[in-house]
Amino acid sequence: MAFLVPWKSIGFEVRAPRALRTAPSTGWTRRWVPSPRLVPTRPAVSWRSLVSTASPDQVVGAEPTVPLIDLRGKRALITGIANQRSIAYGVAQQLRRAGAELGITYLPVNERAESKVSKLVEPLGASFLHACDVQSRSDLEGLFETIKQKWGGLDILVHCLAFANREDLEGDFSRTSRNGFNVALNVSTYSFIEMCGLAKPLFRNGGSVVTLSYLGAERVVPNYNVMGVAKAGLECAVRYLAAELGPDCGVRVNGVSAGPIRTLASSAISGITTMIRNVEQNAPLRRTVTQEEVGKAATFLLSDAASGITGQILYVDSGYAIMGSPSFASPRDGNVANS
């Protein structure tokens, strides 16, 4: 909004039009002279003082401007951080940047696990760091009891957990062992359902949940095998949980289907390098995505900016999911055989 200096503060003088003034070269003056016009003199103040811009919170009746994604005052539980390459770590960074207060879990695989994750997330200022093996009901109950005691409630749940035995991520899918199938579905799918059930009494109205999926949930990806089945179950669980938690406690549930990224978990998949190279060659953006990009998309879904979205899977894969076949060379390149 602009504020103008009052007209009374500007002086005026009588001045003839420029074309009718005395010509310096000849000294003569035109014989007809029109009525003089008023020309405002330069005010004593700087021109910058003539117009001033007011910020929205200075304008009467205007509300203060806030960012579109503002998670200040929100409390978020993040699961699945193993190292700096973890997608969960990228999500945690973006949530903290948006102002959320974080609680973080780690898998107690050995004595060094806690100190490793603790050092990594120290810049995020997490309120607590809690050991949790999702295959243990007592660990999960202890986690949500800690949330109840420290926070009293929960706004955001981020599920970034998946696991399958390495031998079940290569070769023929039909050779998947019974135990391997149970482990993959238990960690990657059932843990999501169980955590949402335990979090349900703690969710505050307007809360949100995000989990991570992959294209292998709906299309065949070589060597993804049992994990594809687990992710398909996970995406189905997103829809059923959205239908339950929406009416019961106003909570939204969504998933992010990320493109292949080099992480500790993906390193177990045979041919992960080839998968990434294939995306770089055929995705519309001709590249794969980063943890930061997935984190930004997840933060959007977890914020009020996505208040009307639930039960959906958002693809963050440089557009690879839209492609029906690999890219072919143009006929003018001489690389395509004549039909």
N, C-alpha and C positions, 0 to 999 in steps of 0.2 A: 504494500500500500504506500502511496506517495503522499507526502505532506508538503504543500507549497507555502512559500513565504507570503504573508498578507500583502495585498497590493498597495496598502498605504505606506509600506516601508520602502517603496521604490519611488525615487524622484523622477520628474519629467522636465525636459527643456524644449524650447521651440527651435526647430531646425528645418531649413528648406530642403526639399529633395535634392539628392546629389547632382542630378542633371541640370539644376537651375542655379548652382553656385557659380561664383566668379571663376572664369577660366584663367588659370595662372599664366598661360602663354600669351594671351591677348589683352586681358584686363576687362573685356566687355562682359555685359550681363544681359541675359534674355529680357525682352521688354515686358512679357506677360509673366506674372507671378501668381501662382495659385495660393489658396489659403495654406498657412503653415500647418505642419502635422506634428503631433506629439510623439517624441521619441524617448523611450525610457532610458534614463542614465544608468550607468553601471552601479549597482549597490555597493556599499562599503564592505559587505561580507563576501566570502568566497562563493563561487558558483556551486560548490559541493553542499553548501548549506541551504540552497534553494529546494533541493529534493532530498529526502531521507527515506530509506527503506526500513520498514518495521518488520521484525520477526513475528511469526504468527501468534506467539504467546503474548506479544505486546498489543495486539489488536483487540479492541473490546469485543467480547462475545466469541472469540476464536479459541479453539482448544489447542493445547501444546502439541507440536508435531512429534510423533513417535515412529520408530522404524517399523516397516511392514512385518518383519520377523523380530519379535521382542519376547524373549523367554525369561525376562527378569522376574524373580519370584517363583519360578517353576522349579520343581525338583525332579531330576531325571536319574533313573537307574540304567547303567550301561553294562552290558555283559559281552564277553568275547574278546577283550583286549589281551593279546599275547606279546606283541612287540610293536615297533613304530610302523610296520607295514600293515598292520591289521586294519581292516575296513572299520571296525568298531572304534579304533583310535581316531580315524578321520572324522567319524560321526561325533565322538566326544569333543574334539577340538571345535567343531562348528557349533555345537550346542553351548559350549562354554563361551564362545565368542558372542553368541546371542544372549548371554546373560543367565543361562540356567545353572542351578546348583547341582553338582554331580555326586553320585554314589557309584562306585565301580567294583566289579567282582573280578576275581582271577581264579584260574584253575590250579589247585595246589598239587601240581605234578611232582614237585620236589621242593627242597628247602630253600632254593634260590628264587623260586617263582614269585613270592611276595615282594622281595627286595627289588627284583627286576621290574615288575609292573609298577611298584611304588615310585621308583626313581623316574620311570617314563612319564607317569601322569602327575608328578609333583607340580609342574607348571600350571596344571589345570585346577589346582586347589580343591581337590575332591574332599567332600565332607567325611567320607569313610571309604575304606578299602576292605572288602569282605571276601574270604575264601568261599568258593562254592563249586561243588561238583554236581551238575544237574542230574546225574544218575543216582544221587542220594537224596531221598525225600527229607531227611533230617537237615541236610545242608540248605535246601531250599526254604524250609520252614524257619530255620535260623536266620536266613537272609532277610525274609520279610518281617520277622520279629524285630530285627535291627532297624529296619526302615520305620516300623511303627513307633519304636522308642525314640529314634533320633529326629524323625520328621513328622510323625503323626499322620502322614498321608503321602500320596504319590501322584505326580502329574504325568510323567513320561516313562515308558518302558521301552528299551532298545534291546532286541534279541538278535545277537550276531553269533549264534552258536551252530556249528555243524561238524560232524565227524563221521568217517567211515574207515574201515581197515584198508590199508594200502593195497592189499591183494584183491580187494573188491572194486578197485578203481582202475582196472585194466583187464584186457582179455574179454572173454565171453560173459555177457550178463547172466546167462543161465547157470553159470558156475558160482554165483553168489551163495555163500554159506548161510545157513539158518541163523547162526550166531551173528554173522556180519550184518545181515538184514536187520536183526533186532537192535543191534547197537546203533546202526545208522539212523533208523527211524526213532529210536528212543532219544538220542542226543539231538538230532537235527529237527525233529518234528514234535514229538510228544513233550519235550521240555518247554516248547513255546506254549502249548496248551496248558500245561501244568502251572507255568509261571503266571499266565494271565488269570488262572483260577485263584491262585494265592494272592495276586495283586488286587483282585476285584474289590474286596472290602476296603482297600486302602485308597483306591482311585478317587480323586476329587473330580467333581463334575467338569467336563471339558477336557479330560485327560486324553492321551493318545499313545498308541503303540505302533512300533515299526519293527519289521523283521527283514532279513535279507534272503533273497532267492536268486535264481539263475535261469537262463534260457533252457537249460537241460530239463527243467520241470515240465516243459510242454513239447520239446523237440528232441530228437535223438542227437546227442553229442558223444562222439567216440570216447570211450573209457570213463564217462561220467557215471554210467551204470546205476548202481543202487542209490547213489546220491540224487540222481534224477527223480527216482521214485520218492525219495524223502522230501525233496523240494516240491514235488507235485502235491504231496500231502500237506506240506507247509502252506502252500498257496490256497489250498482248499480250506485249511484251518483259519486262514485270514478272513475268509468270507463268513464262516460259521461264527467265529468270535465277534466279528463286526455286527452280525445280526443279534448276538446275545448282549454284548456290552453296550451297544448304542441305547436301546430302550431302558436297560437296567441302571446304567450309571453315566450315560452321556459320553462314553469313551469311543474314540475312533480307532480303527485297526487297519493298517495298510502294510504293504510290502514294497521293497525296492529290489528290482531285478537288475543287478549290476553286471557289467561286462567283465570278462576275465581279467584279474589283477594278480600280480605276483604277491602272494601272501604265504604265511607258514602253512595254512590249511590247503591252499591250492597246489602247493608243491608236491602234495601226495598224489595228485592226478597225473597219470602217465600222459605225456604229450602236452602239458600245459603251455609250453613255449610255442608249439605249433598252433594251439588254440588262439593265443594272443596275436601271433603273426597273421593268422587268418582274418581276425577282426581288423587289424591294421590295414590289410589289403582290400577288404571288401565293405567295411562299414561306410556309410555316407560321409562321415567326418574323417575317414582314413586314419583312424587312431583308436586306441582303446581309451579307457577312462582312468581317473586317478581316485585315490581314497578321498581326496578333498572334494571332488565333484559328487561322489556318492554321499559324502557327509552333508553337503549343501542341500541335496535333494531330500535326504532324510529329515534334515532340520526343517525344511519347508513343510513336509507332511506332518511333522510333529507340532507345528505352530498353528496359531489361529488363522494364518494366511490360507490354510487348507481346511478351514472349519467345515466345509461342505463335502469333504472327500472321505470316504470310508469303504472298506472292503475291496480296495483296488491294489493292483500291482503296477508300479511305475517303473518303466524301463529307463535305465541310465547306462547306455551301452554304445554311445555314439551313433545310434540308429541302426545297429546291426540287426535287430529283431525284425525290421521291416523288409529285409532283403529276401527275395524268393530263390535266388541262385547267386553264385559267385559272379563278380564283374567280369565281362568279356572285353577283349580288345576291340577297338573300332575297326570296321572293315577297311578304312583308309590306311590303317597301320600295316595292312598286308599280313596280319597274323591270324585271320579267320578264314577257314577253308570255304570255298564256294559250294553252295548247296546244289 
